[in-house]
Amino acid sequence: MPDRAAALGTRGMTEGNVTGPVVQPGYGMLVALVALVALAVSVAVLAGLRVGPGIAVAAVRAAVQLAAVSAVIVAVARSVWLTVLFVLVMFGAATWTSARR
């Protein structure tokens, strides 16, 4: 059934279980995301909202933050000790946050 999966855009999935990446990042996705940000900026400028540059800056910041978070997750997932350290840091942050409330 590979033809049906390709047609539905579900490549990498079998029987409802994800066995690989469902979304394949590439230049096509980059072009689509840049076009969507350009559309958002254009609509904001045409509407006179004065937030066009802010939208572009927010999009770039979001991309950088997602890249950084994904790099941390990959590093943590590859090491048992980093996983334990990450869980302890998150537990400490949650404890600290709830103690301040």
N, C-alpha and C positions, 0 to 999 in steps of 0.2 A: 503493500500500500504506500510506497514512497511517493508516487505521483499525487495522491490525494493529500498527503502531509505537506508536500511542497506547495500545492495549490492553496491550501488553507493557511500557509505560513507557520506551520507547527513543526518544522524540521527540528530534530533533536528530541522529540517527544515520542514515547511509545506507550500505548495503553494507559495514558493519563499520568505516567511517571516521567519526570524530566530526567533524561540521560545525558544531556549536554546543553549547550547554550541554545536557547530558543530564539533570541535576538542576536543576529550576527552584526556587531559593530563594524563600520567601514566608512568609506568616503560618501556613500549614498546617505547614510544616517547623518553624517556631519553636515552635508548639504541641506538635508531636510531641517535639521535643527537650526542652522544659520538662517534659512528661509523663514522659519517660524518666528525667530527672534526679530528678524527684519520686518516681518509683517506686524508684530506687536509694537515695535518702535514706530512704524509708519502710521498705524492706527492712532497711537497716542499723540503723535505730532499733528496729524490731520484733525484730531479732536481738540487740539489746543491744550492738552493736559500738562505740558511742560515736564513730563517724566520720561521722555524718550531716551535720553542718555542714561538715566537711572536703570531703565529696563536692560539696556545693553550691558552695563556694568554688573548688574545682578546676575545676568546669564553667564558672564565670564566667571564671576566669583563662584557661582554654583557648580560650573564645570570643574574648576580647580579644586573645590572642596570635595566633590564626588571622587575625583581622581585620587586625592590624598586619602580619603576614607577607604577607598577600594584597595589602595596599596597597603594600608595598615591591616585591613581584614585579610588580605592574601598572606602577609607576613605572619599574622597571628595564627591563621589556619594551618600553616605549614610547620609550626613548632608547638610542642606540648607545653614547654615552659613559657612561651609567650602567651599561649592561651590562658594558662593559670594566672599569669601576671595581669593580663587584660581583664579577666573576670574579677580579680581582687581590686584592681583600680576602679572598675565600674561599680563594684559593691561599695567601696569606700566613697566614691562620688555620690551614690544614692543615699548612703548613710548620712553623709555630710549635708546634703540637700534637705533631707527630711528632718534632720536635727535642728536646722535653722528655722523651720516653720512652726 
